[in-house]
Each structure stands twice: as C-alpha cells, then as structure tokens.
Amino acid sequence: MRKYTFFASDFHLGVDARLTSREREEQIVRWLDAIKDRAEAIYLVGDIFDFWFEYHTVVPKGYVRLLGKLAELRAAGIPIYFFTGNHDMWMFRYFEEEFGIPIYREPILRELQGKTFLIGHGDGLGPGDHGYKLLKRIFANRLCQWLYGRLHPNFGIWLARFWSKKSRDASDHEQGRFLGPEREWLVTYANQQLDRQHIDFFVFGHRHLPIDYTLKNQHSRYINLGEWMYYNSYAVFDGEDIRIEFFENPAGRVFPE
C-alpha cells in the first residue's frame, strides 16, 4: 500500500466551536483511524490544545481519546512529530516520555522523498507583531514558567483560557479571508527564506485558513493547514506533491480562490 505523510494543526481542543471540544476530539480520532493504514508519518503542527501546561504531577484534564489514539499509533510504529504553538507552548516532556513523540519548538528543515520542507507552527515569524514576539520570549523564560507553575491548576488553567479567548477574539477579523501576498506575513517570511535557500514546501499552521499559495520563484509553495474548529483541514504529501484535504467537511475550500 502506498504511504503518505500527513500534516494537521490547530485542533484547539478545550474550546467549543462548530462542535463541542469533545465532539471535535472524537472527530479527530475518526480522522486518525481513517489515515493510520496509509500514514508514513504524522506531523501535528501546533495548537493541538487551546491550552496546555504540564505541572510536575498534573497534565490538563481531558483529551484521553486523542492521547489514547496517539499511543496506539506509536505502538503500531507510525512516527508522530509534535510542534508547540502559541497556545500549547508549555508542552514539556510528557509526550516524549509517555509516547516517544518528539517535541519541536521552532521550525525545522526536513527532506522527504527528495523534497525540502520547512515545517513549523508559524507564530512569531515574519515582519511585525512585535508585542507577541516579546510575549513569546517571556512565556519561554524558565523563571516565568516556574512562577506560573506555583499557581494552583484550577486558577492557572482558568487564567490561561480567559487569555486565550481574548487573543482569539482580537484576531478573528482576519481569519476568514486571504489578505494578499503583501499582508500575509507568512508569505513574506517564506519569500525571505527563499533568498537564502531553496525550499519546496513551507508548511505552517497558526493562520487558521487553508492556504495553498505559489511563492515568488513560481515553484515553491506556502501551505497553511487551516484549523479544525470550522474547516477540518489537513495536508497530504504523496512523495511528489502536497495537497490540502478536508475531513467530514464537503464544503471545505482552499484559499486563495
């Protein structure tokens, strides 16, 4: 059977959207079941959880269906790679120790069947957004993480979810449309990287819009994986080309049109 590499991001489990978080988790498990026999590898490219913080002896409540399915896939020998996003950057060693799933905190270069990929969540890349870039450095500071860990989980998780909702509400006005190459900051970032090296495919999340855009060299492409709150979008690499597909969403569409 021919094998494929799958990419998905921005499940945002823990917050309700078109479906409840639990219904969406069950849907994601169905998707993983649907692809497992064809999967050469699975890349989960950030914001899988709307919030995640690993206390020394506590992980966030819930997500047992997804965690169990990931354990099953790893036991079957399917490689899984996990990237932190801006909502789950406080993922530490639980996935590595429990499932043997490596954690990546920055974009990585990877060659897959002769094609070069740059894969990452996408937050903090490209021009502008200096406020978030500063905030990301603060959140990555070990002292800040230690101090946050002193909060009781009941308060710490409530605070994080409150902050997450405010952040999402502030950015919703840009989420539903392609802004054009001049204003899409990840397009700008990808084109800048092409000045330094050849990359066939830039695969990012974070933008919450399924995007397949040909870059300035008319060969390389920027792929944004979209999200699972409304689109249920993911990408498939067949060894030669990559395409965006949709799970249980026949009305899904890829931008720009």
C-alpha positions, 0 to 999 in steps of 0.5 A, a space after each residue: 500500500 502506498 504511504 503518505 505523510 500527513 500534516 494537521 494543526 490547530 485542533 484547539 481542543 478545550 474550546 467549543 466551536 462548530 462542535 463541542 471540544 469533545 465532539 471535535 476530539 472524537 472527530 479527530 480520532 475518526 480522522 486518525 483511524 481513517 489515515 493510520 493504514 496509509 500514514 508514513 508519518 504524522 506531523 501535528 503542527 501546533 495548537 493541538 490544545 487551546 491550552 496546555 501546561 504540564 505541572 510536575 504531577 498534573 497534565 490538563 484534564 481531558 483529551 484521553 481519546 486523542 492521547 489514547 489514539 496517539 499511543 496506539 499509533 506509536 505502538 503500531 510504529 507510525 512516527 508522530 512529530 509534535 510542534 508547540 504553538 502559541 497556545 500549547 507552548 508549555 508542552 514539556 516532556 510528557 509526550 516524549 516520555 509517555 509516547 516517544 513523540 518528539 517535541 519541536 519548538 521552532 521550525 525545522 528543515 526536513 527532506 522527504 522523498 527528495 523534497 525540502 520542507 520547512 515545517 513549523 507552527 508559524 507564530 512569531 515569524 515574519 515582519 511585525 507583531 512585535 508585542 507577541 514576539 516579546 510575549 513569546 520570549 517571556 512565556 519561554 523564560 524558565 523563571 516565568 514558567 516556574 512562577 506560573 507553575 506555583 499557581 494552583 491548576 484550577 486558577 492557572 488553567 482558568 487564567 490561561 483560557 480567559 487569555 486565550 479567548 481574548 487573543 482569539 477574539 482580537 484576531 478573528 477579523 482576519 481569519 476568514 479571508 486571504 489578505 494578499 501576498 503583501 499582508 500575509 506575513 507568512 508569505 513574506 517570511 517564506 519569500 525571505 527564506 527563499 533568498 537564502 535557500 531553496 525550499 519546496 514546501 513551507 508548511 505552517 499552521 497558526 493562520 487558521 485558513 487553508 492556504 495553498 499559495 505559489 511563492 515568488 520563484 513560481 515553484 515553491 509553495 506556502 501551505 497553511 493547514 487551516 484549523 479544525 474548529 470550522 474547516 477540518 483541514 489537513 495536508 497530504 504529501 504523496 512523495 511528489 506533491 502536497 495537497 490540502 484535504 478536508 475531513 467530514 467537511 464537503 464544503 471545505 475550500 482552499 484559499 486563495 480562490 
